[in-house]
Amino acid sequence: MKKIISIIILGLMLSSSYAIQAELKVAAVNINRVMLEAPKFKSANQAIDSEFKIKTDQLKSKANEIKTLQDGFKRDFDTMSEDQKRVKSEEIRTKAKDFNDREKTIIQEFNQKRNEKLQELQKLLSTQIQSLANEQGYDLVLTQGVAFATPSVDITDKLIARLQ
């Protein structure tokens, strides 16, 4: 008799759990796709890239200048006096150090700018997800760890449209 009651109680618990799940309205968002396709994210990336293009072009020019100096030093090494070798070697070392310092600074500035913009866009994204969830009556919106979502629960396109 106890077994039968236990089985009935277990069956009721499982069926009530299923009923609760049936009422839960779930959506999924592919955040990576939003970050690649949403116009606001694209324009932010383009703005950062164009801002740092001049600096990276200057770095490339400095790298070419150092390479030219090194090639000339190797080519003329046998015909140079010891003083000329020392002066040229020091010039190359100084320019290389300046280049490395400038490169590190630009990378840090780029990463800082990108992270600031990303934080700003993530706040906007979170706000838009919450707004869309409220408007559409979703109880749960998943953004990570989703292996598969049917088109009926995937709201990525709707979110991208909102981020025009």
C-alpha positions as CSV (number, residue, x, y, z in Angstrom):
1,M,0.0,0.0,0.0
2,K,2.9,2.4,0.9
3,K,4.5,1.7,-2.5
4,I,1.3,2.6,-4.4
5,I,0.9,5.8,-2.4
6,S,4.5,6.7,-3.1
7,I,4.1,6.0,-6.8
8,I,0.9,8.2,-6.9
9,I,2.6,11.0,-5.1
10,L,5.7,10.8,-7.4
11,G,3.4,10.8,-10.4
12,L,1.5,13.9,-9.1
13,M,4.8,15.7,-8.4
14,L,6.1,15.0,-11.9
15,S,2.9,16.0,-13.6
16,S,2.7,19.2,-11.6
17,S,6.3,20.0,-12.4
18,Y,5.5,19.5,-16.1
19,A,2.5,21.8,-15.8
20,I,4.7,24.5,-14.3
21,Q,7.2,24.2,-17.1
22,A,4.5,24.4,-19.7
23,E,3.5,27.8,-18.5
24,L,7.1,29.2,-18.5
25,K,7.7,31.2,-21.6
26,V,11.4,30.9,-22.5
27,A,13.5,32.8,-25.2
28,A,17.1,32.5,-26.3
29,V,19.5,35.1,-27.7
30,N,22.7,34.4,-29.6
31,I,24.9,37.2,-28.1
32,N,27.8,36.5,-30.5
33,R,25.5,37.0,-33.5
34,V,24.1,40.2,-32.0
35,M,27.6,41.6,-31.5
36,L,28.5,40.7,-35.1
37,E,25.4,41.8,-36.9
38,A,23.7,44.6,-34.8
39,P,24.4,48.0,-36.4
40,K,25.3,49.7,-33.1
41,F,28.0,47.1,-32.5
42,K,29.3,47.3,-36.1
43,S,29.5,51.1,-36.0
44,A,31.2,51.1,-32.6
45,N,33.9,48.7,-33.9
46,Q,34.3,50.8,-37.1
47,A,34.7,54.0,-35.0
48,I,37.4,52.4,-32.8
49,D,39.2,50.9,-35.8
50,S,39.2,54.2,-37.7
51,E,40.3,56.1,-34.5
52,F,43.4,53.8,-34.2
53,K,44.1,53.4,-37.9
54,I,46.3,56.5,-38.0
55,K,48.3,55.4,-34.9
56,T,48.8,51.9,-36.3
57,D,49.8,53.3,-39.7
58,Q,52.4,55.5,-37.9
59,L,53.7,52.4,-36.1
60,K,54.0,50.5,-39.4
61,S,56.0,53.4,-40.8
62,K,58.3,53.4,-37.7
63,A,58.8,49.6,-38.0
64,N,59.8,50.0,-41.7
65,E,62.2,52.8,-40.7
66,I,63.8,50.5,-38.1
67,K,64.0,47.6,-40.6
68,T,65.7,49.9,-43.2
69,L,68.2,51.0,-40.6
70,Q,68.9,47.4,-39.6
71,D,69.4,46.4,-43.2
72,G,71.7,49.3,-43.9
73,F,73.7,48.4,-40.7
74,K,74.1,44.8,-41.8
75,R,75.0,45.8,-45.3
76,D,77.6,48.4,-44.3
77,F,78.9,46.6,-41.2
78,D,82.2,45.5,-42.7
79,T,83.1,49.0,-44.0
80,M,82.1,50.9,-40.8
81,S,84.5,52.1,-38.2
82,E,83.9,51.0,-34.6
83,D,82.5,54.4,-33.7
84,Q,80.1,54.3,-36.6
85,K,79.0,50.8,-35.6
86,R,78.4,51.9,-32.0
87,V,76.5,55.1,-33.1
88,K,74.4,53.2,-35.6
89,S,73.7,50.3,-33.2
90,E,72.7,52.8,-30.5
91,E,70.4,54.6,-32.9
92,I,68.7,51.4,-33.9
93,R,68.3,50.3,-30.2
94,T,66.8,53.7,-29.2
95,K,64.4,53.7,-32.1
96,A,63.4,50.1,-31.4
97,K,62.8,50.9,-27.7
98,D,60.7,53.9,-28.6
99,F,58.7,51.8,-31.1
100,N,58.1,49.1,-28.5
101,D,57.0,51.6,-25.9
102,R,54.7,53.4,-28.4
103,E,53.2,50.0,-29.5
104,K,52.5,49.0,-25.9
105,T,50.8,52.4,-25.2
106,I,48.6,52.1,-28.4
107,I,47.6,48.6,-27.5
108,Q,46.6,49.6,-24.0
109,E,44.7,52.6,-25.3
110,F,42.9,50.4,-27.9
111,N,42.0,47.8,-25.3
112,Q,40.8,50.4,-22.9
113,K,38.7,52.1,-25.5
114,R,37.2,48.8,-26.7
115,N,36.4,47.7,-23.2
116,E,34.7,51.0,-22.4
117,K,32.6,50.8,-25.5
118,L,31.8,47.1,-24.9
119,Q,30.6,47.8,-21.4
120,E,28.4,50.6,-22.7
121,L,26.9,48.3,-25.4
122,Q,26.5,45.5,-23.0
123,K,24.4,47.7,-20.7
124,L,22.3,48.7,-23.7
125,L,22.0,45.1,-24.8
126,S,20.8,44.0,-21.3
127,T,18.3,46.8,-21.2
128,Q,16.9,45.9,-24.7
129,I,16.7,42.2,-23.7
130,Q,14.7,43.1,-20.6
131,S,12.5,45.4,-22.5
132,L,11.8,42.8,-25.2
133,A,11.2,40.1,-22.6
134,N,8.7,42.3,-20.8
135,E,6.9,43.3,-24.0
136,Q,6.7,39.8,-25.4
137,G,5.9,38.2,-22.0
138,Y,9.0,36.0,-21.6
139,D,9.7,34.6,-18.2
140,L,13.2,33.6,-18.9
141,V,15.7,34.7,-21.6
142,L,18.9,32.6,-22.0
143,T,22.0,34.3,-23.5
144,Q,24.7,31.8,-22.8
145,G,25.1,28.0,-22.7
146,V,22.4,27.4,-25.2
147,A,23.3,24.5,-27.5
148,F,20.2,24.7,-29.6
149,A,17.1,26.9,-29.8
150,T,14.2,26.5,-32.2
151,P,13.3,29.6,-34.2
152,S,10.1,30.0,-32.1
153,V,12.2,30.8,-29.0
154,D,15.2,32.5,-30.7
155,I,14.7,36.2,-30.4
156,T,18.1,37.2,-31.7
157,D,16.6,38.8,-34.9
158,K,14.2,40.8,-32.9
159,L,17.0,42.1,-30.7
160,I,19.2,42.9,-33.7
161,A,16.3,44.9,-35.2
162,R,16.0,46.9,-32.0
163,L,19.7,47.8,-32.0
164,Q,19.5,49.7,-35.3
